[in-house]
Structures are given as structure tokens and as C-alpha cells.
């Protein structure tokens, strides 16, 4: 993602102040990752194109809420008593979001919308209070606050109407959030690079872990035989390949790109690489878990249409985040990852009658092959990265 030779040592700034992810942040993230994995329930209940779209929309709302707190906890002290109480309150709201998420499009959708509204409003209140002694960030947050208050209010209204109005209002809410970050939050937001990158890396690893748990729970009730064992092994290999795709090179390169960026562009770059482009990465992990579950159910039979759609869409979304990130930093296309996504999509479309296990295994092999080729091609850029 970034040419290591272009990375220069910078004078210590706000962004380089020592800060590690706190245990309360990890505790907070567990609740949100539970909400992420609840999206699989929405997908499993409706594997039509509209069902996938609704699941992606609900996931986007939850992701945006988590991302807002990632920015918040990067900027303020999370160890004070008052802040901890605020975060515990937000956790309670997020837990209700997670519990009610599978029913977001039913008559009980108001539960989801109310909990979501509370989580978002608490974030703005804590942000404004937490940066009151930092004039630059205080101005930035104040400019963004109206957008971040209107957006959850629109989402709240969506919980009390039926579709298609619910989808329309929730889409409008997300659009307001995105536009707010693009136009009202261009300057003033500082980034502690190591902490910010670590926070997002941890949410990815927790999401991978929760996906493994979800696959394991689905496997517990199944009959044990050789085909079952192979399906479990391939599903775990898929999770390992996803880990490789993120942590072997990309995560370190993204962090180095932020370190090398000037203070003026660091905020927008962090927004793009982490808030925007991590959305398809994590959503892809969640949807790929659906494909693995369906494969485990009948590994020796053709994968159902919904399972094939989950496999193609999940792999494409997962790799899209990396492609966008590399282009944003280096203006180069990650052709290996584009190729892997295309191979999976073509396989899903062409081999409709292939056994589910073979289709999943072929997709995992396509990803591993792409990563291996990429590792060789980019070896000169890897030299000098931490841990290399």
C-alpha cells in the first residue's frame, strides 16, 4: 500500500504521543462485534438481493456508530471515572442495538432505532466534553455535531415507519453522516496513529474470532464424518487467509502511510483508510461466515443460491477494502486481489452444481494464491516495515 522508501522520520507530534488501546475499549468493542455478527442472522433469513442490501445498510449504521467511538477514544482520556460511566452507558445502548438487530426490519424495529439513537447521541456529548480543553478539536467537533445529531434522529424516525420508508430514512441517515465527515470535518481532527491503527486492527481480529465462533457453533450439531472434517478445515483455512490478507502486510503499511502523512492530510487519510475502507473489509468477513455456515450444513451438495451469493459478495467486499486503500495511498491497483475476487465471482456463476466444499475450497485457494503472488511482487516494499 505504501512505498517504504518514501517514509521519513517525523518530529514528535500529537499523533505520535504514546497511547495504547485500553482494556475498556476492548470491552466496548466486544459488544459492537456481537452486533456485527448479528448481521448474519439478517442474511440467513433473507438471501435475496434485497436481503443482502438491507443487511449491508444495517451493518453500515452499526459500523458508523463504532467508528465514531474509535475517533472519540483516540482523542480523549478514557480512564477517568466520568468517561468510563459514559462508555458503559453507550455499551448498554450498543447491546440493545445488537439484540434487536435481527428484528430491525420487523414491527420491533423501533427497539433498534431507539438504542441506536442513544448510542450516537452519547458519543457526541462525550466528544464535546472530552475535547473542551483542545481549541482546535473542539471547533472541529462542534462543526460536525449538527450532522451527527441530525443523522441518528432521521434513523430514529425510520424505526417507526414501515418499508420502503424505513430503508429510505436509514439510507438518508447514513448519507448525512458521510456528507458530514466529507464537508464539515475536513480539518481539526488529530490522529494518534499507532493507537488508531491498533484499534482498527483489533476490531478486525475480533470480527475474525467471532466468525470462527459462529462457524464452530454451527458445526457442533452436525454429524461427524470425513466430509465434515474437511469442511471445518477449509472454513478455518478461509479465516486464516483473511487474517493473512490483513495482518501480514496491509495493516503495517496502512499505519506507516499515516505516520508519513503530514498533519494537514493525516485526518482525511485516516478517515478514508479506516472509517470508509474498513467497512467493506469487516462486512466481507461477516458475510463470508454465512457462506461457511451453509457449506458446513451440506458440504457434499451444491451450495444453495444464497450461499453462493454470500461467497461471491463476501469475498468481493473483503478484497474491495484493500483495493481502495492501496489506490488511495499509492494510486496503484492491487491487481492480485482484484483477480482473486473475479475468480470467485466467476466460479460461483459458472459452477452452480459444484459441491459446496469444492467451491469454498477453490475460493480460499484463489485468495491464498493471490496473496502469495502479491508477497513476492511487493517484497521490496516489505523490507523495513516493523517486524520484517
Protein Blocks (a to p, Z undefined) as FASTA:
>chain_A
ZZfklpccddddfklpccdddfklmmmmmmmmmmmmmmmmmmmmomcfklmmmmmmmmmm
mmmmmmmmmmmmmmmcfkbmklmmmmmmmmmmmmmmmmmmmmmmmmklmmmmmmmmmmmm
mmmmmmmmmmmmmmklmmmmmmmmmmmmmmmmmmmmmmmcccfklmmmmmmmmmmmmmmm
mmmmmgopacdfklmmmmmmmmmmmmmmmmmmmmmmmmmmpccdfklmmmmmmmmmmmmm
mmmmmmmmmmmmmmmmmmmpcfklmmmmmmmmmmmmmmmmmmmmmmmmmmmmmmmmmmmb
ccdfklmmmmmmmmmmmmmmmmmmmmmmnopacfklmmmmmmmmmmmmmmmmbcfklmmm
mmmmmmmmmmmmmmmmmmmmmgopahZZ
